[in-house]
Amino acid sequence: MLKEIKQIQTVVFAILLRELKTRFGKYRLGYLWALIEPFLHIAVFVGIRGILAGSLRGGADKIIYHVDYPLFLAAGLLPFFMFRHIVSQVMNSIEANRGLFAYQPVKPIDAMISRWILEGVIFVFLWIAVFSILNFIGFKAEIKDPLGLISLYILFYIFSFGIGLIFCIIVNIYEELRNIISIFMLFLFFLSAIFYSINMIPNKFQIYLLWNPVLHFIELSRASFFPLYKADMCSLEFIIVCTAVSLFLGLFLYKLKIREVLASE
């Protein structure tokens, strides 16, 4: 057992180094591009909204939160970027590494885990960089519940891997669904409370948006982040169940269908 674990660690680490070289080696900025590109997205979105010095307020009868908008936006964009990148990278891991599976020690799950780990490392450095820069230019954030925030990010990280694993098996069996999933992710971008709070949505529409677990992750993480932010209609129990189901279903499909996937060209 220990020998097998050691072998998996060695393979995962080797693929991880390969991913680093493949993904960032062609850019002049090298590994820094992983931080610069998403931060440029955030800067552009904040600039477009034109409220760098403003604040976002919401609530029907009273102010229920007061957050500088750049902080509010970053707290939504960064975890969503993590989710989107993990799903995309895990989903495409078999196609990108198919040649490696001719070597007996290398399994498809090793490529998936390598990409998952890499995206997690990128997210941590990106989060630190973005909020450090925002703090430097005057948007200071006080984290209300650091342990709660970290726990939610970890749950979201695991959930993202489960969804990526599910999509990986599906698109390698039904190739035509790959483009549909890309469109689905675009819609999800606008339905996950990244630019707005669920508290700003009329009650008759909230019930539909709250079926989206990504929205729960983002809003609950903001509630753990900002002292005055409220996300009472979001459920921790719901995202725990969604995380467990996504991971179980992903691993089940992998076990059931991976030979069929590898046999297809």
Buried (B, 14 or more C-beta within 10 A) or exposed (E): EEEEEEEBEEBBEBBBEBBBEEBBEEEEEEEEBBBEEBBEEBBEBBEEBEBBEEBBBBEEEEEBBBBBBBBBBBBBBBBBBBBBBBBBBBBBBBBBBBEBBEEEEBBBBBBBBBBBBBBBEBBEEBBEBBBEBBEEEEBEBEBBBEEBBEBBBEBBBBBBBBBBBBBBBBBBEEEEBBEEBEEEBEEBBEBBBBBBBBBBBEEEEBEEBBEBBBBBBBBBBBBBBBEEBBBEBBBBEBBEEBBBBBBEBBBEBBEEBBEEBBEEE
